[in-house]
Amino acid sequence: MKKIVVVGMGPGSMGGMTEDAKAVISAADEVVGYKTYIDLLREQFPSARFYDTGMRQEEDRCRYALEAADSGKLIALVCSGDSSVYGMAALLIEVAEASKEFSGVEIEIVPGVTAALSGSAVLGAPLTNDFAVISLSNLLTPLSLIEKRLRAAASGDFCIALYNPRSHGRPDALKNACSVLLEQVKPDTVCGWVRNIARRGEEFHFCTLKELMSAELDMFCTAFVGNSLTRLVEHGGRTYMVTPRGYGLKTESGR
């Protein structure tokens, strides 16, 4: 069998992984991925054979997976979240196309739960209406284009999920993004963020856009910026971040 299945493993917990993802990882001859994500799988799949690489070695990882699959192995190439949302699916297909030597390798894509969805569930329901997902990493996308997309999302009154809010090389990425949004979005707009979604040490907080600007986030965080209708709702002893869908519910007194 000459086949690679690109697997979205969700946030990394067994509960956040689809049954299809579990089945592929269990059946694979070898599981290939970024070291941090592979470490999340070792305990859950003790009999699996793993191959990992570090950050910024994505192309090498794809080529290794193609070569291994071409030798007759079933390869699971894993990504956190979804395999097609900032994942490895597109790059793998591009590497296979460019090389020409792996035309006999079948590529299958298995989706997963991306951080916009798993993080939204932790906060409540901030993405109930139209929303945009924007990565603040400028490693592959020019900063000018990121800012253009932020302004477009702000002008359209989209809720926004912000990936990669900060790294050692980009300490001011979130602060600068919030500055761009504040050109059009009110400073008291409801926001929230989640760290280590569905993993040990998960935490979440609510804030305003102005407060988000100075939040100490890292690469394990996903931030959420509400739209003009997003609000905080108190129910059952906890707070939820909610963007109304627009049903126009009647209040008890209005019945």
N, C-alpha and C positions, 0 to 999 in steps of 0.2 A: 504493500500500500504506500503510495507516494502522496502524502496529504499533510497539510498544515491546517489546523483549526485555530483561528485567532479568537481567544476567549476573553470576554469581559468578566472579570472576577468580582465586580462590585466593590464595596469598600474593603473587602478582605476577610470578612467574617463568614462563617458557614451559613449563618442565617440570611446574610445579604447576597448570597450567591445563588444563581438560578440552578434548577435541577439539570438543565442541559450543560451548564458550565461544569458542575460536579462530575457528570458522566464523562465528559470529554477528558478532563484532567485525570480521572481515575483510569481511563482506558489508554491514555497516551503512552507511547514508548519512552518519551522524554518530554519534560515540561521546561520551556525556555522563557526567561523573563528578566526584568530588572531585579537586582539583588534584594531590595527592600520588599518587593512584592513576593518574590520566591520565599523569603523568610517567613512570610505570613502563611504560606502553604505547607511548609515542611511538617509542622505538627499535625495538620489536618489530613495530609496524604503521606503517611510515613513510608509507604512502599514505592512511592513514585521516584523516578530518576530525574534529577534537576540539572539545569545548566543556567547560570546567571552571569550577567555582566553589570558594570556600573553605569552611572549616569553619563549621558552623551555618547553612548555606544550603541545606539538604536540600529543604525545601519548594519553594524557588525553582527548584532543579534539576529536581524532578519536574514542575513546571508548564512549564518550558521544554521538557522532553522531550515532554510531552503536546501542546504547541502545535506543536512541530516534526513530530511524528508525524501530527498532524491535518492538516498541510499536504501529507501524502502521502509523507513520508520513513520509511525503516526506521531506527529509533533503537535503539542499544544503550546502556542505562543500566547502568553498571558499578559493582560494589561489590567491595571486597576480601573474601576468604574466600567465604562463601556469601551469596547474595542474600536469603535468608530468615532468616539468623541474624545479628541486629543489622545487617541490610542494608536496602536501599531498597525491597524488594518490597512490604511492607505499606504503607509511606507512599505509594508511587505509587498503589496501589489505592485508598487512602483519599482522596487528592487527586482522583483521577478520579471517585470516587463523589460527593464533595462539590461538585464543579464542575458536573456534569451536562452540560456542553457538549462533553465528549469521549467520548460514548457510542459513537461509531463507531471508536474506537481500540482495537485488540486488544492485550492484554497477555499476554506469555508469560514464564515464569520458568525460567531455566537455572541449575541448582545449581552450586556450586563447593566447593572444599575449605576448610572453615573452620579457624581457627587451633587449635582444640581437637584436630583430627585431624592437621594438618601438624606442630604442635608436639609432639604425643604421639609421632609417628614419630621425631622427632629425639631425644627422650629415651629411647625404647625402646617400652614398651607399658603406660603408666600407666593407660589408660582401658579396659582389657580387660573389666572388670566394670562394673556400673552406675555412672553418673557424672552430675554436674550441671555446667552451664555458667552462670556468674554474672558479670555485668559489674559492676565497682565504680564505674562512672560514675554520678553522681547528677544529671546534666543533665536526664534525662528520667524517672528513677526515684527516688522519695524515699529518703533514706538509711535511714529506719526500715524500709522494705520490703526493701532490700538486706540489712540486718542480720537481718531475719526469715528471709530465704531462706538466708543463711549458716548460721544456727542450725538450720534444718530439714535442710539438707544434712549438717551435722555430726552431728546426732542420728540420721540414717539411715545413717551410715557410708559415705557416697558419696565416691568420688574427685571432686575439684572442679577444673575449669579456670577460672581467674580472668582475665577480660578487663579491659582498661583499668586496670591496677594503679596508675597514677600519672599526674598531669599537673601543670602549673604551678599550676593552681587547686585541686588536690587532692593536695598533697604527702604527706599522711598516710593516704591511702586504703588502701594495702596494709597498713600498720602497724595501722590500726584494724580491718581485716578479719581479720587474723591474731589480734588480741586477742579478737575475737568467737569465732573458731574454737577458740581455746585454752580457752574455757570448757568445751568438751566433748572436744576432740581433744588427744591427748598431744603434748607439745612436741617429742619426738624422731620424730614422724611424718615419713616420707620425702616430700620435696618436690623440685621442680625448676622451672627457668624457661628460656625460650628468647627470644632477642632477634633481630629481623630474620630471621624464618623464611624460608628458601629465597631470601634476598637477600644482597647483599654485606654482609659484616660479621656473618654469622650466628654466634651463640655460645650455648652452653648450660651450665648449672651445676646441680649437685645440692646439696641442703641439707636441713636439718630445718625443721619449721614454726617453731620458735623463731628460727632463723637467717633464714628467709624474711621475718620481721617487719622486719628491718633491711636487707634487700636494696635496692640502689639500682636500681630498675627504672623504666621509662618506658612511654609509650604504644605503643612498638614491641615490647613484651614480652608474653608470655603466661605465667602462673604455673600450676603444677600441684601440688595438694595430694593426697597419697595417702590411701588408707583404712587401716584397722588391719592389713591384710595386705600392703600395698605394701612392696616391699623393693628393694634395689640388688643387681644380679647382675653378676658379673665374667665376661666371656667374650671370648676372642679379643683380649685386650689393651685392651678398653674396658669401660665401665660402662653398664649399662642400668637404667632405672627400670621395675619390673615389678609389676603387680597380678595375682596369680594368678586364673585363671578358676575353679579348683576341680576340676581333673581328678584330683588325687591321684596324681601320677606316682610310680612306684616308683624308688627309687635303685638304683644298680648292684649294691649288696650285697643289696638286697631281692629280686632276681630269683630 
